[in-house]
Amino acid sequence: MLQNDAVRTLQYDSEIRVAQQPSPSEPRVYDSHISITSQPRPETPRIPLPIPIATVTGSRSFIPLSGYDCLADLPSVHIEQTFELNEALTAVSSENRYVVRSPLGDAIFAASESSTEKSRLFWGAGRPFQMHLLDKTHQEALVFRKKLALGSLCCQPKCLEIWVPPGNLLGRVVQSPTFMQPEFFIEDGSTGEPVFCVEGPPRSGFCCFCLQRECYFRINSGGTMRASIDHKWLASKSQYTTNIYFSDTKLTAKERALILGSALLLEYLYFQTRF
């Protein structure tokens, strides 16, 4: 089962950093009588994003109403994984952490995986997890949820759900059982209808072991290419990065968030350490 379902806190040191979860506190028990003077209020509105994120370069400027709205008007986003020393010294991989950056290198989201040590040990990249994406206001913008799907048994379809707090299903990414090339469908959360089709390299096979470290995925809709995802070596930082390029400038922030979720699923299926 998944643990640490709470939102991780952030600390800033010139960019977004993910900190350890604080220790839980015991609930407070009141022995005396309590007089209720006000009714419970609905969920408080989100804290406005800082000025560098609130103003988006492009054809227009706006103040994001929710965390993933800052994806609008961006030509591309880049996902970088942060590595920890204990992962290289132990047999159990640690919870993955990523930084989602804009084309200018600014940190947009800090992504922190929440999973159990047993899941990481026994199931490897096919483990179930929750990925929390927090923006610069320390608020949760998106949540990615993946169920158990073994990475070594590639005939088992994989699925990742994209949620918006406090509990709204934005959409899901579902693997299609094809054998000539990797194929995924991005479905809308409210209707369940496919919105995009993610196609991997042709003649690469269905198996998770057949893809090279550097590869390219097309995201189509209605026979038109809307975006693309690639995994390339970044020489300036000496690491691989997963890059999303939005070919269609008319993509909404919701559609861009769904594409971001598909990129994280591809990261786990094809580019993580396999067993």
C-alpha positions as CSV (number, residue, x, y, z in Angstrom):
1,M,0.0,0.0,0.0
2,L,1.1,3.5,-0.6
3,Q,2.4,5.5,2.3
4,N,3.1,9.2,3.0
5,D,0.0,10.3,1.2
6,A,0.4,13.8,2.7
7,V,1.7,16.7,0.8
8,R,5.5,17.1,1.1
9,T,6.8,20.5,2.3
10,L,9.2,22.5,0.3
11,Q,12.3,24.5,1.1
12,Y,13.8,27.1,-1.3
13,D,17.4,27.5,-1.9
14,S,17.6,29.4,-5.2
15,E,15.1,26.9,-6.7
16,I,12.4,24.4,-5.6
17,R,13.7,21.7,-3.3
18,V,11.7,18.9,-1.7
19,A,12.2,18.3,2.0
20,Q,11.4,15.4,4.2
21,Q,7.9,15.0,5.5
22,P,7.4,16.3,9.0
23,S,6.6,13.9,11.7
24,P,2.8,13.5,12.3
25,S,1.3,15.0,15.5
26,E,-1.3,13.5,17.7
27,P,-4.8,15.0,17.4
28,R,-5.8,17.4,20.1
29,V,-8.4,16.3,22.5
30,Y,-10.7,18.8,24.2
31,D,-12.2,17.9,27.5
32,S,-14.2,21.1,28.1
33,H,-17.4,22.2,26.3
34,I,-16.8,24.1,23.1
35,S,-19.1,26.8,21.7
36,I,-19.3,26.9,18.0
37,T,-19.3,30.5,16.9
38,S,-18.9,30.1,13.1
39,Q,-19.8,27.5,10.5
40,P,-17.1,25.6,8.6
41,R,-15.8,27.4,5.6
42,P,-15.2,25.9,2.2
43,E,-11.7,25.2,0.9
44,T,-9.5,28.3,1.0
45,P,-8.4,29.8,-2.3
46,R,-4.9,29.2,-3.6
47,I,-2.1,31.5,-2.6
48,P,-1.1,33.6,-5.7
49,L,2.0,32.4,-7.4
50,P,5.1,34.6,-7.3
51,I,5.6,37.3,-9.9
52,P,8.2,35.4,-12.1
53,I,5.6,32.5,-12.5
54,A,2.5,34.6,-12.5
55,T,3.4,36.5,-15.6
56,V,3.9,34.1,-18.5
57,T,5.8,35.3,-21.6
58,G,3.9,34.9,-24.8
59,S,0.9,36.5,-26.5
60,R,-0.8,37.3,-23.1
61,S,-0.2,37.6,-19.4
62,F,-2.4,36.3,-16.6
63,I,-2.4,35.2,-13.0
64,P,-2.8,31.4,-12.7
65,L,-5.9,30.3,-10.8
66,S,-4.5,26.9,-10.1
67,G,-1.1,25.3,-9.9
68,Y,-1.0,23.8,-13.3
69,D,-2.2,27.0,-15.1
70,C,1.4,28.1,-15.2
71,L,2.0,25.5,-18.0
72,A,-0.1,27.7,-20.4
73,D,1.8,29.5,-23.1
74,L,5.1,27.6,-22.4
75,P,6.7,26.3,-25.6
76,S,8.3,23.4,-23.7
77,V,9.1,22.0,-20.3
78,H,12.0,19.9,-19.1
79,I,12.0,17.2,-16.4
80,E,15.3,16.6,-14.5
81,Q,15.8,13.9,-12.0
82,T,17.7,14.6,-8.8
83,F,19.9,11.7,-7.5
84,E,20.8,10.8,-4.0
85,L,23.9,9.2,-2.6
86,N,22.1,6.5,-0.6
87,E,20.6,5.1,-3.8
88,A,24.1,4.3,-5.1
89,L,25.2,2.7,-1.8
90,T,22.2,0.5,-1.1
91,A,20.3,-2.2,-3.1
92,V,17.0,-0.4,-2.6
93,S,16.3,2.6,-4.8
94,S,15.1,5.7,-3.1
95,E,11.9,7.6,-3.9
96,N,12.4,9.5,-7.1
97,R,12.5,13.3,-7.2
98,Y,12.3,15.5,-10.2
99,V,12.3,19.2,-11.0
100,V,10.1,20.5,-13.9
101,R,11.7,23.5,-15.5
102,S,10.7,26.1,-18.1
103,P,12.7,26.8,-21.2
104,L,14.6,29.5,-19.3
105,G,15.6,27.0,-16.6
106,D,13.2,28.3,-13.9
107,A,11.8,25.6,-11.6
108,I,8.0,25.3,-12.1
109,F,7.2,22.2,-10.0
110,A,9.0,20.0,-7.6
111,A,7.9,16.4,-8.0
112,S,8.3,13.9,-5.1
113,E,7.4,10.2,-5.3
114,S,5.6,8.6,-2.4
115,S,6.0,4.8,-2.2
116,T,7.0,2.0,0.2
117,E,10.5,0.5,0.5
118,K,9.1,-3.0,-0.2
119,S,7.5,-1.9,-3.4
120,R,10.7,-0.3,-4.7
121,L,12.7,-3.4,-3.7
122,F,10.4,-6.1,-5.2
123,W,8.7,-4.3,-8.1
124,G,11.4,-1.9,-9.3
125,A,10.1,0.6,-12.0
126,G,6.7,-1.2,-12.1
127,R,6.0,-0.2,-8.5
128,P,2.8,1.6,-7.4
129,F,3.4,5.2,-6.3
130,Q,2.0,8.7,-5.9
131,M,3.8,11.6,-7.4
132,H,3.2,15.0,-5.7
133,L,3.9,18.1,-7.8
134,L,4.2,21.3,-5.7
135,D,4.6,24.8,-7.0
136,K,6.5,27.7,-5.6
137,T,3.8,28.6,-3.1
138,H,4.3,25.2,-1.4
139,Q,0.9,24.1,-2.6
140,E,0.1,20.8,-4.3
141,A,-0.7,21.5,-8.0
142,L,-1.0,17.9,-9.4
143,V,-0.9,14.3,-8.1
144,F,0.0,11.4,-10.3
145,R,-1.1,7.9,-9.2
146,K,0.2,4.7,-10.7
147,K,-1.0,1.2,-9.8
148,L,1.2,-1.9,-9.7
149,A,2.4,-3.0,-13.2
150,L,5.5,-5.1,-13.4
151,G,8.2,-3.6,-15.6
152,S,9.5,-7.0,-16.7
153,L,6.1,-8.2,-17.8
154,C,5.5,-5.8,-20.6
155,C,2.3,-7.5,-21.7
156,Q,0.6,-6.0,-18.6
157,P,-0.9,-2.6,-19.5
158,K,0.2,0.4,-17.4
159,C,-2.0,3.2,-16.3
160,L,-1.3,6.6,-14.6
161,E,-4.0,8.9,-13.2
162,I,-3.6,12.7,-13.1
163,W,-5.5,14.3,-10.2
164,V,-6.0,17.9,-9.1
165,P,-6.4,18.6,-5.4
166,P,-8.5,18.1,-3.4
167,G,-9.7,15.1,-5.4
168,N,-10.7,15.9,-9.0
169,L,-9.7,13.4,-11.7
170,L,-8.1,15.4,-14.6
171,G,-7.4,12.4,-16.8
172,R,-5.4,9.2,-17.2
173,V,-2.7,7.7,-19.4
174,V,-3.5,4.1,-20.5
175,Q,-1.1,1.8,-22.4
176,S,-2.4,0.2,-25.5
177,P,-1.7,-3.5,-26.1
178,T,0.3,-3.1,-29.4
179,F,3.3,-5.1,-30.4
180,M,5.0,-3.1,-33.2
181,Q,5.6,0.1,-31.3
182,P,4.8,1.7,-27.8
183,E,1.4,3.3,-27.8
184,F,-0.6,5.1,-25.1
185,F,-3.9,7.0,-25.0
186,I,-4.5,10.1,-22.9
187,E,-8.1,10.1,-21.7
188,D,-10.2,12.9,-20.3
189,G,-11.1,12.4,-16.7
190,S,-14.7,13.6,-16.9
191,T,-15.8,11.8,-20.2
192,G,-13.3,9.0,-20.4
193,E,-12.8,9.7,-24.1
194,P,-9.3,9.6,-25.7
195,V,-7.9,13.0,-26.2
196,F,-4.3,12.3,-27.4
197,C,-2.4,9.3,-28.8
198,V,1.2,8.9,-27.7
199,E,3.2,6.9,-30.3
200,G,6.8,5.7,-29.7
201,P,9.5,4.9,-32.2
202,P,8.3,2.6,-35.0
203,R,9.5,-1.0,-35.1
204,S,10.7,-0.7,-31.6
205,G,8.4,-3.4,-30.2
206,F,6.1,-3.5,-27.3
207,C,8.8,-4.7,-24.8
208,C,10.1,-2.2,-22.3
209,F,13.7,-3.4,-23.0
210,C,13.7,-2.5,-26.7
211,L,13.9,1.3,-26.6
212,Q,17.2,3.1,-26.7
213,R,18.2,5.6,-24.0
214,E,17.6,8.4,-26.5
215,C,14.2,8.1,-28.2
216,Y,11.3,10.2,-29.4
217,F,7.5,10.0,-28.9
218,R,4.8,11.8,-31.0
219,I,1.6,13.1,-29.4
220,N,-1.2,13.2,-32.0
221,S,-4.8,14.2,-32.0
222,G,-7.1,13.9,-35.0
223,G,-4.2,13.0,-37.2
224,T,-2.3,16.2,-36.3
225,M,0.9,16.3,-34.2
226,R,0.2,18.4,-31.1
227,A,3.3,17.8,-29.0
228,S,6.3,15.6,-28.7
229,I,8.4,13.9,-25.9
230,D,12.0,13.0,-26.1
231,H,14.7,11.6,-23.8
232,K,18.1,13.0,-24.4
233,W,21.5,13.4,-22.9
234,L,22.1,16.9,-21.5
235,A,25.9,17.5,-21.7
236,S,25.8,20.7,-19.7
237,K,24.4,18.9,-16.7
238,S,25.8,15.4,-17.4
239,Q,22.5,13.7,-17.2
240,Y,19.5,12.6,-19.2
241,T,16.4,14.8,-19.3
242,T,12.9,14.1,-20.5
243,N,11.7,17.1,-22.6
244,I,8.2,18.0,-23.7
245,Y,7.7,20.3,-26.7
246,F,4.3,21.7,-27.3
247,S,3.9,22.0,-31.1
248,D,0.3,23.4,-30.9
249,T,0.3,26.8,-29.1
250,K,-3.5,26.4,-28.6
251,L,-3.2,23.6,-26.1
252,T,-4.9,24.4,-22.8
253,A,-3.3,24.2,-19.4
254,K,-5.3,21.0,-18.7
255,E,-4.1,19.3,-21.9
256,R,-0.5,20.3,-21.1
257,A,-0.8,18.8,-17.6
258,L,-2.1,15.5,-19.1
259,I,0.9,15.4,-21.4
260,L,3.2,16.1,-18.5
261,G,1.7,13.1,-16.7
262,S,2.3,10.9,-19.8
263,A,6.0,12.0,-19.8
264,L,6.4,10.9,-16.2
265,L,4.9,7.5,-17.0
266,L,7.3,7.0,-19.9
267,E,10.1,8.0,-17.6
268,Y,9.3,5.1,-15.3
269,L,8.5,2.5,-18.0
270,Y,11.5,3.0,-20.3
271,F,14.2,5.0,-18.6
272,Q,14.4,3.8,-15.0
273,T,16.8,1.2,-13.8
274,R,15.3,-2.2,-14.6
275,F,15.7,-5.5,-12.8
